[in-house]
Amino acid sequence: MTRRDEIIKQAGLLFSLKGYSAVSMRDIAKAVDIKAASLYNHLPSKQAILEAIVLNLANTFVNHIHDVNQNPSFSTRQKLSEIIQQHIDLSLQQPESVAVLNTEWIHLNGEALDKFKAKRFTYEQELREIIKNGIQEQSITKRDPEVILFSILSTLRTLNLWVAKRKHLTVEDLKADLETILLYGIIRQNKS
């Protein structure tokens, strides 16, 4: 891990714990055990650190959903499964970055804010397209696509907060149960 990466990682941890506004460059420098002035050799500002965290993770999400959506061999169910699995993986592997993406993006400025909003819009559009195609091909129950989109995204975007408090869950159980609940609901269907 480069020094720059270490700074970004530690800043992400601080931002997720205290909030972007409450963290100073001195706090970040102390966390990585360097002088505050030395931070500027690696990153020009606290804003640049926030941009790196948010935009890098946003790119990861957008690139993944685009690849999944464009894969002609994936069914709608497989596409949704891949999306759910990625959210779980990133929430477990990068919980601080996911927390910063979900809550601290509001502190982005100018072009970085516009880029983030465009990426979020693209992500939602890709997911909306998967849902609408699934409804059209009748692999998804005919419901309002916006309600389905809201339900899935609301769960996935807050997963990092919830999963941190549930140490008893295995990754395999979490993936299986969350996918089943999001895709099939909780009411047992009559098999007759």
Secondary structure, DSSP 8 states (H G I E B T S, - for coil): --HHHHHHHHHHHHHHHH-GGG--HHHHHHHHTS-HHHHTTT-S-HHHHHHHHHHHHHHHHHHHHHHHHH-TT--HHHHHHHHHHHHHHHHHH-HHHHHIIIIIGGG--HHHHHHHHHHHHHHHHHHHHHHHHHHHTTSS-S--HHHHHHHHHHHHHTHHHHHTT-TT--HHHHHHHHHHHHHH-SS-----
